[in-house]
Amino acid sequence: PKRHYDSNKLIQDEVQFTFDDIGIEYKSERSLSRIKWSEVFKVYNSKSFFIIFISDRTVWIIPKKNLNSCDVIGIDNIIKTKIEKKKIITASY
């Protein structure tokens, strides 16, 4: 993973996520992507991360350490209301 990260400039960009009623927007200096809630493949909610699978092999990872507590609670609530319960996995790690 470290070698892949070091060789891929696209994944090194700082990104911004925007959550709304329609879905999630992923924005960086070089890319823009949007996915509807109904198209989210799966979500892992761990103690340290929100891991959002946009396909079976592609994920968006949001470190909770970069968020304030209100944002963590807000994202958690949005995920619980917008994504089917069977697609949400709450991890204990």
C-alpha positions, 0 to 999 in steps of 0.5 A, spaced: 500 500 500 505 504 501 508 503 494 502 504 491 500 511 495 507 513 493 507 512 486 500 515 485 499 522 485 492 522 484 490 519 491 495 524 494 491 530 493 487 533 499 480 531 498 473 534 500 467 530 501 460 534 501 454 530 504 447 532 502 440 529 501 442 526 494 448 523 495 456 524 496 460 529 492 468 527 492 472 533 490 480 534 489 484 539 485 484 533 479 477 530 480 470 531 481 465 525 483 458 524 485 455 518 487 447 517 489 445 514 496 442 508 492 448 507 489 453 506 495 455 499 495 457 498 502 459 503 508 464 501 514 463 505 520 469 504 525 472 508 531 477 511 526 474 511 519 468 512 515 469 507 509 465 508 503 465 503 498 462 506 491 464 499 488 466 492 491 473 494 490 473 502 490 473 506 497 473 513 499 476 513 506 474 519 511 478 519 517 474 521 523 480 525 526 480 530 521 473 531 523 470 535 529 465 531 533 459 534 530 461 532 523 462 525 525 455 525 528 452 528 522 455 524 517 453 518 522 446 520 522 446 521 514 449 514 513 443 511 517 438 515 514 440 515 507 443 508 506 439 501 507 441 498 513 443 491 510 449 496 507 452 499 513 457 495 517 459 498 524 466 495 526 468 495 533 475 496 531 
